[in-house]
Amino acid sequence: MPQQPNLASMRDFLIIWLGQLVSTIGSSMTSFAIEIWAWEITGKVTTLTLVGFFSLLPSIIITPISGVIVDRFNRKLLMMVGDTVAVLSTIFILLLHLTNNLQIWHFYFVGAIVGTFNQFQSLAYSASVSLMIPKQHYARASSLQFVSSYGSNIIAPTLAGYLYTVIGFLGIWLIDIFTFTIAISSLLLVIIPQPPLTTENESVFNIWQDLGFGCRYIATHKSLLALLVVNLLFWLPHDIGDSLYAPMILSRTNNNTLVLGTLASAAGFGGVTGAIIVSTWGGFKRKIKGILLGMVGAGISKIIFGLGTTPWVWIPAQFCSSFNFPLNGSSDTAIWLAKVPPNLQGRVFAARSLFLQIASAVGYLIAGPLADHVFTPALQSNGVLVGILGGLFGTGTGAGIALLYVICAVSMLLVGWLGFSVRVLRELEDILPDYDAEYSDLKQ
């Protein structure tokens, strides 16, 4: 039987969460400073997007083996290694900056390294939650992660924008190093339970066979497969739209970065509000309802956002959009934590993460060509869709991007709505028992 969560474990979880919250704020400040610095040096948007791409690419490659490693090795150690590599990389960049040797490609290189170890860290953290938190609090624990990510969106851009002019790039990097030390220190203070090892887990000779274990596990549990598919169908259009968000707003506001920053804050407030409500409330008893309703709510909000042309529409729509994601995400995480045994979560969560990351990469890759070569020309002054949709979206670059954004939002809405009609998904929690209900019969 797995170790049962207790009050000490819950306390340890909160200590880890607080450490990661501080670190996330520092990392977000640094990311904002990098964007400013890179823009000042090159003036090219592509330069900024490549940093994210190189951070994502090695993560996709390493994901299959990361699940095996998380299930076999000490999860606390893996989390500490992730934070340590991040802080060493920050120091490396800082030294290059101090010696006037810092170049753009250094960010690509460091982003790839940090992205690789972040995969181990985040997976080890996710797979440890079920061993630290009672099952009835899974949704609350997941919602706290949204408080962390969205909270940093409220604080970090504004703070970094101000401090960049006061203490510069160097000062922000030093703050980031300090926040990493807090995250590492929080891990030193706690005990992170390890899952019980089975014979399969202990045998190092099965590692190559284990690489496909997560995929096979999901494939043989049809309800989990349906849940993964509906998430892929939701996040693909979401990530296409997400990559269009900044250029759409900038093109419709004559490059007004103040409006863009205000919308980032609105998203942060919406996400934090939703996360606090879910954390207090605990979410729907049937978590699948929270997942699908969150998709529907996000889709409706983004449709309104894409149709809007002024901040008076964008700000409340952005708030409402982000408000839905803690409900969706915490419910989804709660189901995976409850249905997959802790000693298998590393590999199963890695397989799930791999497919979601591939969908995200595909979304970012196709968004640009679709916007530049299909939708923007269609709503230029003489475009083929001007007569049909010009009255709704207007004309010009921003109009074509907005049209594609709304199409993505409609797709998100339809995925959530149609999900209620799929029995294997709608009744997932009845079809598939929780792992602790069948754990004694599990033979892995």
Sequence and secondary structure as in RCSB ss.txt:
>XXXX:A:sequence
MPQQPNLASMRDFLIIWLGQLVSTIGSSMTSFAIEIWAWEITGKVTTLTLVGFFSLLPSIIITPISGVIVDRFNR
KLLMMVGDTVAVLSTIFILLLHLTNNLQIWHFYFVGAIVGTFNQFQSLAYSASVSLMIPKQHYARASSLQFVSSY
GSNIIAPTLAGYLYTVIGFLGIWLIDIFTFTIAISSLLLVIIPQPPLTTENESVFNIWQDLGFGCRYIATHKSLL
ALLVVNLLFWLPHDIGDSLYAPMILSRTNNNTLVLGTLASAAGFGGVTGAIIVSTWGGFKRKIKGILLGMVGAGI
SKIIFGLGTTPWVWIPAQFCSSFNFPLNGSSDTAIWLAKVPPNLQGRVFAARSLFLQIASAVGYLIAGPLADHVF
TPALQSNGVLVGILGGLFGTGTGAGIALLYVICAVSMLLVGWLGFSVRVLRELEDILPDYDAEYSDLKQ
>XXXX:A:secstr
      HHHHHHHHHHHHHHHHHHHHHHHHHHHHHHHHHHHH  HHHHHHHHHHHHHHHHHHHHHHHHHHHHS H
HHHHHHHHHHHHHHHHHHHHHHHTT   HHHHHHHHHHHHHHHHHHHHHHHHHHHHHS GGGHHHHHHHHHHHHH
HHHHHHHHHHHHHHHHTHHHHHHHHHHHHHHHHHHHHHT         HHHH GGGHHHHTTHHHHHHHHSHHHH
HHHHHHHHHHHHHHHHHHHHHHHHHHHTTS HHHHHHHHHHHHHHHHHHHHHHHHH   SSHHHHHHHHHHHHHH
HHHHHHH  SHHHHHHHHHHHHHHHHHHHHHHHHHHHHHS GGGHHHHHHHHHHHHHHHHHHHHHHHHHHIIIII
HHHTSTT TTHHHHHHHH SSHHHHHHHHHHHHHHHHHHHHHHHTT HHHHTHHHHS  HHHHGGG   
